[in-house]
Amino acid sequence: MKNKCIFPETTKRIFNFFLTSFILIGTTYLITLFLPENNKTDDGVYIGLFSVIPAIFLIAYIFITKRILEALVFATLMCFIFADRGNFLTSFNEGLTSVMCEEDTGWLIIVCGLMGSIIKLIEKTGGSFAFGDFVAKHSKTRKGSLLWTYLLGIIIFIDDYLNSLTVGSCMAPITDKHKVSREELTYIVDSTAAPVCVLLPISTWAVFASRLFVANGVTTEENALKYFIKTIPYNFYAWAALVIVLLLILRIIPPIGRMKKAENRVSNGGPLAPEGSEKIDIRGSNAEVHTQGKMIDFALPIACLILATILCDVDMQKGVIITLGFMFILYVGRGIISASDFADCCIEGIKNMLLPLMLMVLAFLFSYASNRIHFTETVIESVLPIMKNIPQLMPLLIFIILGATEFITGTNWGLYIIALPIVIPLSQAVGANTLLSISAVLSAGVFGSHICFYSDATIISSSACGCDNFEHGLSQMPYGFLGAVIAMIMFTIAGFVIN
């Protein structure tokens, strides 16, 4: 009998990680020998089309290994090596510190962490079970449960995080009873989050975009919201996404690709969620099911969250803090949970959000690093000659180019900050329709974040529904590309028709 030397799985992973790191760093340093010289800027370097190499590596590594955390770390290192050569570790450290100290990151950690607490408390007090029982009485079919998911996604429109976390976590137990694959549930939740928020003027998206319009001089502060409303009819991808997901629920459009595979898995008695989903599920693999609770334990906190957010000038952070205070009075005051259990649930809810938050922080870090080599600007500038010669095609090209870069960087609002200062004066200079061009930027942000494996939209929806985010990204990708094709056709027509 032969003796076999078997390394522990953890040791193998560590060895492979360091081996891959060594090969990657060495190869990247060789590439730097061919980079153009005298290309430094105040915030990085211009390296031309070499800036797409980390992006290509990132997507390829994810598809080959399905390991998104490692892919983001390696691609980020490549960007910093291109930008800073031998000082890449210092730049990596400074970049990570910068990202963690940004107001947006702090907002993300507070809002998502406390939303995890709110969801955990609703489960602990039986509010989720009471809501599920209510929906079950009014929806006794598979299609009915999915239509309820779709409807709730539209009703909770104030913020895409609030939308995904609330709808996904509450509807998963209900759709599980009807043998709905987690891939399909997550697709529905994801498709009724950002696409809805960007089509309604009372949302965090509307407030953010309106402020950017003012900052870039396209409108005044008094008319900012009116200008956002003007973009709504031309946000073609968001409209397409909402229609396509409804057609899938009604089975006018059939399950295809990974979605079909997931449906076959469930119908043949397999698990509802794909392998590895327990790692990202915010309810945890051993989530308790509480059969005692009242509908008010679900409805009042959600109503408070929506109302508080609106009354606080659509400030989600204030909304979740106020809601937690309200829930303390509602639950502890009625004696259905003790103060110590309330605190324990808050901590447990935050802990359940750690992996999603880590993924999003790394995505922000990669976006920061890719900005150091001017990835987005380089891609836009590569199609400038076409825009100047045929300005009617500018909205189409903006949607294609920014949709692709957003699919790679995964930060929709970050894309808006970078792209709008470029697109607005460019559209005015070449004679393109500025409103339509801005709408194309907004559509591209929704499209890219919708199908990106590590965008905030994908991660939040996946964690709320309990579905591996890689499988979610793959299963919804055909429908995302179908929506993109429809949007491309509409932007082409609108570019020539609208003056």
N, C-alpha and C positions, 0 to 999 in steps of 0.2 A: 504494500500500500504506500503510495507516494505521499510525502508530507507537503502540504501546500501552505505557503506563507500568505495569510490573508490579513491585509491591513484593515483596521476598523474604518467604517464608512466615513467618519468624521476626519480621520487622518488623510484619507484619499482626497477628500474635498479640499482640505487645507493645502495639500501638496499640489493638486491641480490648479488651485487658485494662484499660488505663488509662481508656478510654472507658466501659467497663462500671463500673469503680470510681467514676468521677466521677458517673455517673448514679445508681448505687446509693447513694452517700454523700449526694448531694443529696436523693434521694427519702426516705431514712431520716430525715434531719434535718427534712424537712417533716412526717413522721409524728410526730416527737417533740413537735410543737406541740399535738398532741391527747392526749398522755399525761397521766394523772392526776398531780397535784402531791402533795407531802408524803408520798411513798411510799418513802422510803429505809429500808433495813434495815442491819444490821451487815455483811452480806455481799452487798449489791446493792440492787435496787429491785423493788417489786411494781408491775407495769403491767397487771395483769389479762389479758384475752384478747389484748391486743397482743403478748404473749409468744409467741404461736403464729406470728406473721408470719415471723420468720427460719426457722422450721421449714418452713413452706409454701414459702417462697422456695427453701430448700435442695433439697427434693424436686423442685420444678418445674424448677429450673436443671439438676439432674442429668439429668432425663428429656429436657430439650430439647437440652442440649449434650453430654451424656455425659462432661463434664469434672468429675471428682469433686474433684480438688485445688482448683480454682478455686472450686467451689461451697462447700466447707468454709471457705475463707478469707473469701469474701464474707459468708456467713451468720454467721460469727464476728464480723466487723466490725459487722454489723447489731446483734448482741446488745450489743456494747460501746458502740455509739452510743446505744442505748436506755438503757443503764445509766449512762453517764458523759458523754454529750453531747460537748462539745468536747475532753474529755480521753481520747477513745477510743483514740488511738494509744498514749498512755502506758499505758492499761489493757491494750491488746493486748500490748504489750511485757512488762508485769508478769505478765500471764496466761500468756504463752508461757514466761517464766522459771519461773513457779510450776509449770507442768505438767512442764517438763523436770527440775525439781529434786525432783519427787515420787518417793517410793520405788517406786511402781508403774511409773512410766515408766522408771526406771533398771533395774528388774527386767526389764521388757519388752525393752529394748535389749540387755541382757546375754544373756538367755535366747534370744531370737530370733536375735541375731547369732551366738552360739556354736552354736546349732542349725544355722544356715547353714554353719558351719565343719564340723560333724559330718557333715552330708549331703555336702558337697564332698569330704571325706576318704574317705567310704565309696565315692563314685563314683570317685575317683582311684585307689584301691587295687583296684578291680574288685569290691567287695562287692556293689554294686547289680546288676551283671551276673550275678554268681553267684546272687543271690536271684531275679532274673528267670528265670534258667535253671531253677532249682528249681521255681518256680511254673509255668513253661511245661510242665514234665514232668508236673505233677499237674493241669494245667488246659489243655485243648487247644481250648476253645471260648470264644466271646465272653462268654456267660453265666457260664461258670466263672471267668473272670478278674474279673468284677464281683462274684461271690460271694466270691472271695478278698479283694477290696478291702473288702467289707462285714465279713467275718470279722476281718480285721486291725484294722479300725476299732473293733471291739468288744474285741479282745484287748488293744490298746494303750490302756487306759482311764485311765491315771494322770493325764493332762493333755490338754486339747484342742489346745494348741499342738504338743506332742510327737506327738499322734495325727495331726493334719493334715499336719505337715511330714514325718513319717516315712512314713506310708501314701501320701500324694500323690506325693512325690518318687520312691518306690520302685515304685509301681504304674503310673505314667504310661508308662514305656517298655514295660511288659507289655501294658497295654490298647491302646497305640498299634498293636501288632502285630495286634490283633483289630479295628482300625478303630472304636474307641470314641471318640466325640466328647469333647473335654476338658470340655465343659459337663456331660455326664452323669457323668464321672469325678469332677469337682469337687463335684457335688451329693451323690454317694455319700460322698465323704470328709468333706464338711461335715456331713452328716446323721448320721455315726457318730462325731463328735468331741464337741461340747458335749452333745448329747442323751445320749450314753453316760456322760460324766463326771458329769452331774447325777443319774444314776440309780444310781451306785455309791458306797458310803461311803468307799472308799479312793481318793480323787482330790483334786486341788487345789481343785476346786469344793466338795467336801464339807467340807474343812478351812476354807475361807474362809466358807462359809455358816454353819457351826457357830459360828465365832467371832463372827459378827454376831448370831446368836441369843443368845449369852451377853451381848454388849455391850448388847443391847436388852432384857435382863431376862426373856426368854421361857423360859429354862431355865438350869440351872447348868452350870459347866464340865465336871463329871463326866458329865453326861447329854446334853451337846451333840450328840455323834455319834448317840446313840440318837434324839434328836429329829429330826435330819436324816433318819435312816432312816424315821421315821414319815411324812415328806413324800413319799417315793419313790412310793408307790402313787398319789398324787394329782398327780404331775407329768405331767399328761395330754398336754401338747404334746410333751414328750420321747418318751413312749411312741408317740404318733401318728407322729412324724417317723421313728422307727426302723422302724415297720411299713410306712409308705408307701414309703420308699425300697426296702425289700425287695420290695414288690409291683411297683415299677417295674422292678427287675432281672429279676423273673420274668415281666414284661410282662402281669401281671394288671391293672395300671394302665398305660395306654399313654403314650408320650411326647406331650406337648401343648405348644402355644405355641412358645416359643423352643427348647425341648428337641427338639421334632419338627423344627423348622427346622434345628437343628444335625445331627440324625441324617440328614436328607435331604442336607445339604451333604456330609457324609462319604461316604454311600453313593453319591453321584454323582461321587466322585473329588476332592472339594474338600479343603481343609486340615483337619487334625484339630482345630486350635485356631482360635478366632475371631480376626479382625484385631486387631492391637495387643497380643496376649497376650505377645509376646516382651519387652515392657517390664517385666512383673511376674514373669516366669518366673525362679525362683531358680537354675535350672540354666543360664540364659543361652541365647541363640540359637545359640551355637557350642559347646554342651556336648559334651565328649569322651565317647566310648563305649569303655570299657576292657573287653576280652574276657578278661583274665586276672584271676583272683581266686578266693578260696575262700569258701564259705558262712560260715565263721567270721568273715571280715572284715566281714560284715553282722550276723550273729546275736549275736556277743559284745558289740559296742558297744551294740546296742539293749538286750540283756539287762542290761548294766551300767548303762545310763541308767535303765531302769525300776527295777532293784533299788536303785541308789544314791539315787534320788529317794524311794523308799518308806522306806529306812533312815534318811534325813535328815529324817524327819517330813514327808514329801511336800513337800520344798523342791526345786523344779525347778532353781533356780539352782545349788545345790550339786551337784545331779545332773549337769548339763551340764559343770560344771568337773571333777568327778571323772572323768566319761566321757572328756573330752579327754585327761586325764592317762593314763588306761588305754589309749586309742587310740595315744598316743605310744609307750608300751611295746610294745603289740601290733604296730604297723606298723614303727616305726623299729627296735625290738629284733629283728624278724625280717628286717630288711634289705630290705623291699619298698618302702620309701620313705625318702628321706634326711631329716635333721632340717630342712634348709633348705626342701625341698619341703613338708614338713609345715607349716611356718610360712607358706609362700606360700599353701597351700590354706586355712588358717585365715583369712587376710586376704581371699582371694577369696570365701570363703563369707560373710563379714561384708558385703563389698561387694554381694553379690547380694541381701542383705536390706534395702538402703537405701531403695528405693522403698516396699516394704510398711511399713517402720518409719515413714517420713515420713507415709504415709497415716494410720497409727494415731495418731501424735502429733497431727496436725491434727484427727482425730476426738475425741481427748481434750480438745484446746483448745476445740473447739466445745461439747463437753459442759460444760466449765468456764464458758464464756461464757453458755450457756443457763441454767446454775445462777444466774448473776448476776441474771437477770431472773425467776428462780423459775418456769421453764417447767413442770417436772414437778409441783411443788406446786400450781400454778394449775390444771392439767388435772385433778388428783385432786380438788381442792376444788370444781370445777365440777359434779361428780356426787355430792357429799356428800348433798344432799337425798334422792336416790334410795336411797342406802345406808342412811340413817337410817329411811326409811319401809319399805323391804323389805330387811332385812339378809341374807336368804337369797341375794340377788342380788349381794352384795358380792364374792365370789370371781370371778364372771363379769365384773363391771365392772372389778375390779382387773386381770384378765387383758387385757381389751380396752384399757383406758386405758394401762396400763404397756407393753403390747405395742406400741401405737402410738407412745408416747414413746421406747421403746427402739429401734424401727425408725428413728426420727429421730436420736436421739443416738448410738446404736451402741455403747454401753459397758455391757455386761451387769453386771459387778461394780459399776461406778459407780452403776447403777440400784438395785442392792440396797442400797448404802450410803445412798442418798437415800430410797428408798421404804419400807424395813422400819421405820424409826423412826416413819413416818407410819401405815403399815398396821396394825402390831401394836396400838397403843393405840386406833386407830379401830375395829378389829374388836371389841375388848373393850368399847368404849363403846356400840356399836350392837347388840351381841348376836350378831354373826356368828361363825362357827367360825374361830378364830384359826389353827389348823393348816392348814385348807383355804385361808385367805386368804394365808398365807405360801407355800403351794405354788403359788398363783396368781402370786405375785410371781416365784418361781423359774421357772415356766413362761414368763411374759412375757419374762424376760431371755433365755431360750433362743430363743424365737420371734423377738424383735426382732433379736437379733444374728445369727440364722440367715439372715434375708432382707434385712438392711440392706446396702447397697452398699459401705459403708466401715467396717463393724464389724471387730474383730480376727478374728473367725471367718471372715468372708467373704474378707478380705485374705490371711490365712495359707493358707487352703485354695486360693485362686486362685493364689497365688505358688508353692505346692508342686506343684500340678498343671499349671501353665503355662496358665492361662485368664484372659482379661480379666475383672476382678472385676465390671464392669458387666454383661457378658453372663452371667456366672455368677449374679449376683443376679436378673436378669430370667428366666433359664431355670428357676431353682428356685422362683421366687415362686409359681406356681400350686400347687405341691405344699406349700409353706409355708402358704399360705392354706387349703388343704384340711385340713392338720393343725390349723390354728387353729380352723376351724369345728368339727372333732371335739372339740377341747379345750373350746370354748365350750359345746357341748352337754353334755359331761361335767361341767363346772363348774356349769352350771345344775341338772342333776339332783342332783349331790352337795350343792349349797347347800341344797336342800330336804330331802334324805334324811338327811344326816349332821348330827347335833346337836352 
